[in-house]
């Protein structure tokens, strides 16, 4: 059950990050941060409960964080560009 929840949160996070890139706002970017926190917490609990190999957990987590971080940075840049154009 926890695996399904964790995977659902992570996939939803990736989809939402794509949406935020297409239509960025400060509030939506904070929502991505919430998804990241939920994914990391559920992954940490899952790794602890399932006694998973820490190496595979860390590699998967870093890959996820890298992808979402690229989306956040791109969203921030796009939002800044749109804000500058409004001035």
Secondary structure by P-SEA (a helix, b strand, c coil): caaaaaaaaaaaaaaaaaaaaacccaaaaaaaaaaaaaaaaaaaaaaaaacccaaaaaaaaaaaaaaaaaaaaaaaaaaaaaaaaac
